Amino acid sequence: MINLTATASGLTVAELFNERCGLVPQAPAIRQSGKTLTYAQLRERVARLVNVIAGEGLRRGDRIAVLAENRHEYPEIVLACAWLGVTAACLNWRLSQPELAGCLDLAAPELVFVSERHHDQLSQAGGAARVIVIGDDYEDRLRRAAENPPPFAAEPEDGLTLLFTSGTTGRAKGALISHRALIARAMILVADGILPPGTCYVAWSPYCHIGASDTSLATLMNGGAVIIVDGFQAEEIADAIKTNRIGWLSLAGTVSRMTEELRRHEIPTGQVGLVGSMADLVPRADIDEITRTLNAPYLNTFGSTETGLAPASRGRIPIGDVPEKFIKQQSSLCRIQLVDENGRPVADGEPGVLRMKGPSLFSGYLDNPEATADAFRDGWYHMGDMFIRHPGGGLEFYGRDKYLIKSGGENIYPAEIEQLVLASPRVEEAILIGRRDEKWGEVPVLLVIPRDPSLQAGDVEALYAGKLSRYKVPKEIRFVSESDLTRSATGKVIRNEIRID
């Protein structure tokens, strides 16, 4: 028997985008480098691309991959995948060759879209059986494709994007994010006043992360314009602010550089509704300056690839305020609990690990049932981050249950780097910790207890040279002794008690 209720109530990203195209066909959808695509023009390009991908034999449930810088073709590709029920694996061009090869192996795409800039990188990582180069090849295929696409094929629980995040072991995990989750994330952005319908969003962070990926799709489902910038280019972002009404300008480690650029521009009042993200990683003085400069509150976020902006991204830091603590507010459309190590809820004022429920949650890790089962336990998704709930519901970040370093919005998991160094018989112990940094929030510092007294910093660097992305490379190597470390009763290093300047 056909489930008529599910059929009528189910919506996908492509259906909502297509509906918006019919409502505002002449409104700007994408702007980049002086070029504007209206919703009607974008819809035509997406429709032709649907036929290109279908012509390559891909069907619902298949996967493609994208390796490219930020450019208007990126959301076109994702929207075409949304139409067909195909998943787009968004590859991080910042990865080292072995890391990229690992992501390709996991995603196993049947087709790869790659920009000319990163074509050699793809080839060095193992390439792919079928490749479409974004450029002349891409445009020629669109011109030759039919204008009328096939019927929508995707279902709400189909995966649309596959984003890669490392676990505490450092191995890549592919977080599968469904149409249902992406629509819910868009609803949270609107419900919490972060992205009012019809406002613009500046997509400058890489499309392989949720910041640009999720929010661009949310904008296009709600009738706003996505202003695409190829990485953090402060002058170009400032120009976009001057001429567009920006609902949310997402910034983290780039706050101080953006403030410097904005001072050189005359920005009309009211151009930006909200500014910022991840306040915990930004110097308080920078938050004060950027909110005064733009006359906009700072968005105090806490989310993840797996959850979207939920569970705690609703709070604002008032203009010109420099709070002692960054107390966060629970997002809409989610339920959270703080629990102890036995899964029992903790009292207000006591630290507990955050777990959540909600429609914005991802669907699990691709081909990794163990990691998925560990994340989803007892009917909840466990984030592994510790908070304290204050009277009134405010949430204060306490620490990471499984230690990681967050540098410029990128996750760095110590085990990956530590294991490379510990492979040497000349090393007794290696501990990677984070050091506060005004530019990046945190940067990795490697502490080494040598077994060989002649060990030098250059010898240690050689152990991971060429094997890590640049942002993961330790910014400093310090040789320490056993007496410099504090250990638990079981012998584990207590990282939170290590202090470095």
C-alpha positions in Angstrom: 0.0 0.0 0.0 1.3 3.5 -0.9 1.9 5.7 2.1 0.0 8.8 0.8 0.7 10.9 3.9 4.5 10.4 3.5 4.3 11.1 -0.2 2.4 14.3 0.2 4.4 15.6 3.2 7.8 14.7 2.0 9.9 17.5 0.5 13.4 17.6 -0.9 16.0 20.4 -1.4 15.5 20.3 -5.1 11.7 20.6 -4.9 12.0 23.6 -2.6 14.6 25.3 -4.8 12.5 24.7 -7.9 9.4 26.1 -6.1 11.4 29.2 -5.2 12.5 29.6 -8.8 8.9 29.8 -9.9 8.0 32.4 -7.3 11.0 34.8 -7.8 12.4 33.9 -11.3 14.1 37.3 -11.8 15.5 37.7 -8.4 19.3 37.3 -8.0 20.2 33.8 -6.9 24.0 33.8 -7.1 26.6 36.6 -7.5 30.3 36.1 -8.0 33.0 38.4 -9.4 30.5 40.8 -11.0 28.4 38.1 -12.5 24.8 37.5 -11.4 22.6 34.5 -12.1 18.9 35.0 -11.5 16.8 32.1 -10.1 15.5 31.4 -13.6 19.0 31.3 -15.1 20.3 29.1 -12.2 17.3 26.8 -12.6 18.0 26.3 -16.3 21.7 25.5 -15.7 20.8 23.1 -12.9 18.2 21.4 -15.2 20.7 20.9 -17.9 23.3 19.6 -15.5 20.7 17.1 -14.2 20.6 15.7 -17.7 24.4 15.7 -18.0 24.7 13.6 -14.8 21.8 11.3 -15.7 23.5 10.9 -19.1 26.5 9.5 -17.4 24.3 6.7 -16.0 24.0 8.0 -12.5 20.8 7.2 -10.6 19.3 7.7 -7.2 21.6 6.3 -4.5 24.8 6.8 -6.6 27.6 9.2 -5.6 29.6 11.9 -7.3 32.5 13.9 -5.8 33.4 17.6 -6.1 37.0 19.0 -5.8 36.9 22.7 -6.4 37.3 26.1 -4.9 34.3 28.3 -4.2 32.6 29.0 -7.5 29.0 29.2 -8.8 29.3 25.7 -10.3 29.6 24.2 -6.9 26.0 24.8 -5.7 24.8 24.0 -9.3 26.3 20.5 -8.9 24.8 19.9 -5.5 21.4 21.1 -6.6 21.5 18.8 -9.7 22.4 15.9 -7.3 19.4 16.9 -5.2 17.2 16.5 -8.2 18.4 13.0 -9.0 18.8 11.6 -5.5 22.5 11.4 -6.0 25.0 12.2 -3.1 27.7 14.8 -3.6 30.9 14.1 -1.7 32.5 17.5 -1.0 36.2 17.0 -1.0 38.5 19.3 0.9 41.3 20.6 -1.4 43.4 21.5 1.7 44.0 17.8 2.4 47.3 16.1 1.8 47.6 13.6 -1.0 47.2 10.5 1.2 44.2 12.1 3.0 42.5 13.0 -0.2 43.0 9.5 -1.5 41.4 8.1 1.6 38.3 10.3 1.2 38.1 9.2 -2.5 38.3 5.6 -1.5 35.6 6.0 1.1 33.2 7.9 -1.1 33.8 5.7 -4.2 32.3 8.3 -6.6 31.2 7.2 -10.0 31.9 10.7 -11.4 34.1 13.5 -10.2 33.7 17.2 -10.9 37.1 19.0 -10.5 38.2 22.5 -11.2 41.2 23.2 -13.4 43.0 24.5 -10.3 42.8 21.2 -8.5 42.9 18.8 -11.5 46.6 17.8 -10.8 45.8 17.3 -7.1 43.0 14.8 -8.1 45.4 13.0 -10.4 48.0 12.7 -7.7 45.5 11.3 -5.2 44.5 8.5 -7.6 42.1 10.3 -9.9 38.8 8.8 -10.9 37.4 6.7 -13.7 35.2 9.6 -15.0 36.0 13.2 -14.6 34.3 16.4 -15.7 36.5 19.4 -15.5 34.8 22.6 -14.4 35.5 25.1 -17.1 35.2 24.7 -20.9 34.3 21.0 -20.6 31.6 21.7 -18.1 30.1 24.6 -20.1 30.2 22.6 -23.3 28.2 19.7 -21.8 25.6 22.2 -20.4 25.1 23.7 -23.8 24.6 20.3 -25.4 22.2 19.0 -22.7 18.4 19.2 -22.9 16.7 22.0 -21.0 13.9 19.8 -19.5 15.0 17.6 -16.6 13.5 14.3 -15.6 11.0 14.2 -12.7 12.4 14.6 -9.1 13.9 11.3 -8.0 15.2 12.0 -4.5 13.4 11.1 -1.2 13.7 13.1 2.1 16.0 10.6 3.7 18.4 10.3 0.8 21.9 11.7 1.4 22.6 14.9 -0.4 26.0 15.9 0.9 28.9 13.8 2.2 31.2 15.9 4.3 34.4 14.6 5.8 35.3 14.9 9.5 38.1 13.1 11.3 37.5 11.0 14.4 39.7 10.9 17.4 41.8 8.3 15.6 42.4 10.8 12.8 40.9 8.6 10.1 38.4 10.3 7.8 34.8 9.7 8.4 32.1 10.7 5.9 29.1 12.4 7.5 26.0 11.7 5.3 23.6 14.7 5.4 20.1 14.1 4.1 17.5 16.3 2.4 15.5 16.1 5.6 18.5 17.3 7.7 19.3 20.2 5.3 15.8 21.4 5.2 15.7 21.3 9.0 18.9 23.2 9.2 17.4 25.9 6.9 14.3 26.0 9.2 16.5 26.6 12.2 18.4 29.4 10.5 15.0 31.1 9.8 13.3 30.3 13.1 16.2 31.6 15.1 16.4 34.8 13.1 19.9 34.1 11.7 18.9 34.0 8.0 15.7 36.0 7.4 14.1 34.9 4.1 15.3 37.0 1.1 18.5 38.2 2.7 21.9 37.5 1.3 24.7 35.2 2.5 28.4 35.6 1.7 29.8 32.1 1.0 33.6 32.6 1.5 34.4 29.5 3.6 35.1 26.3 1.7 32.1 24.5 0.3 33.5 21.3 1.7 32.3 22.6 5.2 28.8 23.1 6.5 29.3 26.9 6.8 29.1 27.6 3.1 27.3 24.3 2.0 24.4 24.3 4.4 23.8 28.1 4.4 24.0 28.5 0.6 21.3 25.8 0.2 19.2 27.4 2.9 19.5 30.8 1.2 18.4 29.3 -2.2 15.5 27.5 -0.7 14.3 30.9 0.9 14.7 33.3 -2.0 17.9 35.1 -1.0 21.1 35.6 -3.0 24.4 33.7 -2.3 27.4 35.9 -2.9 30.3 33.5 -3.6 33.8 34.5 -2.7 36.9 32.4 -3.5 38.2 32.1 0.1 38.7 34.8 2.6 39.2 38.0 0.6 38.4 40.8 2.9 38.1 43.6 0.3 35.7 41.5 -1.8 33.6 40.7 1.3 33.5 44.3 2.3 32.3 45.3 -1.2 29.6 42.7 -0.9 28.4 44.2 2.4 28.3 47.7 1.0 25.9 46.7 -1.8 23.8 43.8 -0.3 21.7 43.2 2.8 23.5 40.4 4.5 21.5 38.4 7.0 24.5 36.7 8.7 28.1 37.3 8.0 29.9 34.2 9.4 33.4 34.9 10.7 35.6 33.2 13.3 39.4 33.3 13.1 39.1 36.0 10.4 37.4 38.6 12.6 40.4 40.9 13.2 41.3 40.9 9.5 37.8 41.7 8.5 37.6 44.6 11.0 40.7 46.1 9.6 39.3 46.0 6.0 35.9 47.4 7.1 37.6 50.4 8.6 38.7 51.4 5.1 35.1 51.3 3.8 32.1 53.4 4.5 29.5 50.7 5.4 25.9 51.9 5.7 24.2 51.1 9.0 22.0 48.1 8.9 23.8 46.2 6.1 24.5 43.2 8.3 22.0 41.6 10.7 24.3 39.3 12.6 28.1 38.8 12.5 30.4 36.1 13.6 30.5 32.5 14.8 32.3 30.3 17.4 32.8 33.1 19.9 35.0 30.8 22.1 37.7 30.9 19.5 37.8 34.7 19.0 39.5 37.2 21.2 37.0 39.3 23.1 38.4 42.6 21.9 37.8 41.5 18.3 34.2 40.7 19.1 33.8 44.1 20.6 35.3 45.8 17.5 33.5 43.9 14.8 30.1 44.4 16.4 30.7 48.1 16.8 32.1 48.4 13.3 29.1 46.7 11.7 26.5 47.8 14.3 25.4 44.2 14.5 25.3 41.6 17.4 27.7 38.7 17.4 26.2 35.2 16.8 27.4 32.9 19.6 27.3 29.5 17.9 28.0 25.9 18.8 27.2 23.2 16.3 29.0 20.6 14.2 29.1 18.9 10.8 26.8 16.2 12.2 24.2 18.6 13.7 24.3 21.8 11.7 24.0 25.0 13.8 22.1 23.1 16.5 22.3 22.5 19.4 23.4 25.9 20.8 23.6 28.7 18.3 20.6 31.0 19.1 22.4 33.4 21.4 23.7 36.9 20.6 26.5 38.9 22.1 25.2 42.5 22.2 27.0 45.2 20.2 30.1 46.4 22.1 29.7 43.8 24.9 32.8 42.0 26.2 31.3 39.1 28.2 33.4 37.2 30.8 31.8 34.0 29.6 30.2 33.0 26.3 26.9 31.6 27.6 25.1 30.0 24.7 21.4 29.5 24.0 19.7 26.3 22.8 18.7 26.3 19.1 15.2 25.8 17.9 13.9 22.4 16.8 16.2 20.3 19.0 16.2 18.7 22.4 19.3 18.4 24.5 20.5 16.7 27.7 23.7 17.0 29.7 24.6 13.6 31.1 27.3 12.0 33.2 29.5 9.0 32.0 26.7 6.6 32.9 24.1 8.5 30.7 22.3 10.0 33.7 21.2 13.7 33.5 23.3 16.1 35.6 22.0 18.9 37.7 22.2 22.6 36.7 25.7 23.9 37.5 27.3 20.4 37.0 29.3 19.6 33.8 27.9 17.0 31.5 28.4 15.6 28.0 25.8 17.0 25.6 23.5 14.7 23.7 20.7 15.8 21.4 17.7 14.9 19.3 16.4 16.8 16.3 15.6 16.7 12.6 18.9 18.5 11.7 21.0 15.4 12.6 23.0 13.7 10.0 22.3 10.1 8.9 25.5 8.4 10.2 29.0 7.8 8.9 29.3 6.2 5.5 30.4 2.6 5.7 31.3 3.0 9.4 28.6 1.2 11.5 30.9 1.2 14.5 31.4 4.9 14.6 27.7 5.5 13.8 26.6 3.2 16.6 29.0 4.9 19.0 27.5 8.3 18.1 23.9 7.3 18.3 23.2 5.6 21.6 20.1 5.2 23.8 18.1 7.2 21.2 20.4 10.2 21.3 23.2 11.7 19.3 26.3 12.1 21.6 28.4 15.1 20.6 31.3 14.4 23.0 31.4 18.1 24.2 30.9 19.1 27.8 28.7 21.9 29.0 27.3 23.4 32.2 23.6 24.4 32.2 22.9 27.6 34.1 19.6 28.6 35.7 17.5 30.0 32.9 18.8 27.5 30.4 22.1 29.2 29.3 24.8 26.7 28.3 28.5 27.3 29.1 31.1 25.3 27.1 33.2 23.3 29.6 35.6 21.2 27.5 35.8 18.3 25.0 35.0 14.8 26.1 37.3 13.6 23.4 40.0 16.2 23.0 40.5 18.0 19.8 42.0 21.3 18.6 39.8 23.7 16.6 42.0 26.0 14.4 40.4 28.5 12.1 37.2 26.4 12.0 39.1 23.2 11.2 39.2 20.2 13.5 42.6 18.8 14.4 42.6 15.5 16.3 45.8 14.9 18.3 46.0 11.2 17.8 46.6 11.5 14.0 49.8 13.6 14.5 50.9 11.9 17.7 50.8 8.5 16.1 53.1 9.6 13.2 55.6 10.9 15.7 55.4 8.0 18.1 56.2 5.7 15.2 59.8 6.7 15.7 61.9 4.7 18.2 63.6 7.9 19.1 60.4 9.3 20.7 59.2 8.3 24.1 55.9 10.3 24.1 54.2 12.9 21.9 51.3 15.1 23.0 49.6 17.6 20.7 47.8 20.4 22.5 46.2 23.7 21.5 47.6 27.1 22.2 45.5 30.2 22.0 46.1 32.3 18.9 44.5 35.6 18.0 44.3 34.8 14.3 43.2 31.2 14.3 41.6 30.7 17.8 43.9 27.8 18.5 47.1 26.4 16.9 48.6 23.0 17.5 51.8 22.7 19.6 53.6 19.4 19.9 55.2 18.3 23.2 57.8 15.6 22.8 59.5 13.5 25.4 62.6 12.2 23.6 64.0 8.7 24.0 67.1 9.6 22.1 68.8 12.7 23.7 70.2 13.8 20.3 66.7 14.2 18.8 66.2 17.6 17.2 63.1 19.5 16.1 64.0 18.9 12.5 64.0 15.1 13.1 60.5 15.3 14.5 59.2 17.5 11.6 60.5 14.9 9.1 58.2 12.3 10.7 55.1 14.0 9.4 56.4 16.0 6.5 54.1 15.7 3.5 51.6 13.6 5.4 49.5 16.3 6.9 47.4 19.2 5.7 49.1 22.6 6.4 46.6 23.6 9.1 47.4 20.4 11.0 51.2 20.9 11.1 52.4 21.9 14.6 53.3 25.5 14.8 55.9 24.7 17.5 57.7 21.7 18.9 58.7 21.7 22.5 60.9 19.1 24.2 59.6 18.3 27.7 60.3 15.9 30.5 58.0 13.6 32.4 57.8 16.0 35.3 56.2 18.6 33.0 53.1 16.4 32.6 50.2 15.6 34.9 48.7 12.1 34.6 45.6 10.4 35.8 45.5 7.4 38.1 45.5 5.2 34.9 48.6 6.9 33.5 46.8 9.1 30.9 48.1 12.6 30.3 45.5 15.2 31.6 45.6 17.5 28.7 43.5 20.3 30.2 46.1 20.8 33.0 48.9 21.4 30.5 49.6 25.2 30.3 51.7 26.8 27.6 52.2 30.5 26.7 
